[in-house]
Amino acid sequence: MIVAKPIMQFDGIDIFQLRDVEAKKNMVRLTKWLPATNQEFGYLAKEYGRIREDATRQCVIVYWCGKVALYVNDITEGAFDRMGDENET
């Protein structure tokens, strides 16, 4: 998975920097960038736990510029990235 040192933890879950997952070509962002609040960390921690129940899935919580998001291994062979962001026009 990720060999970098986490920058923090929330509820026992390691939190990594964006640059740590950018090097992993098979990881894609699953959620929007959310404010780094306890409420949003809690939401991501629940999703992290749910996804990790599947042994074929990898996921990591990422911190970047005061925001957090959940990244997962791409099981769509790139189709997810090709969909684009809903904010793009």
Residue pairs with C-beta under 8 A, 6 or more apart in sequence:
1 58
1 60
2 16
2 20
2 21
2 24
2 60
4 16
4 17
4 20
6 14
6 15
6 16
7 15
7 16
7 17
7 63
8 15
8 63
9 15
10 41
10 44
10 45
10 61
11 41
11 42
11 45
13 45
13 48
13 61
14 60
14 61
15 61
15 62
15 63
15 68
16 60
16 61
16 62
16 63
17 62
17 63
17 64
18 62
18 63
18 64
20 60
20 62
21 27
21 60
21 62
21 71
26 73
26 74
27 58
27 60
27 71
27 72
27 73
27 74
28 71
28 72
28 73
28 74
28 80
28 81
29 62
29 69
29 70
29 71
30 47
30 59
30 69
30 70
30 71
30 72
31 44
31 47
31 69
31 70
32 69
33 64
33 67
33 68
33 69
34 40
34 43
34 44
34 67
34 68
34 69
35 66
35 67
35 68
36 63
36 66
36 67
36 68
40 68
41 61
41 68
44 61
44 68
44 69
44 70
45 61
47 59
47 70
48 59
48 61
48 70
51 57
51 59
51 70
51 72
52 59
56 75
57 72
57 73
57 75
58 72
58 73
59 70
59 71
59 72
59 73
60 70
60 71
61 68
61 69
61 70
61 71
62 68
62 69
62 70
62 71
74 80
74 81
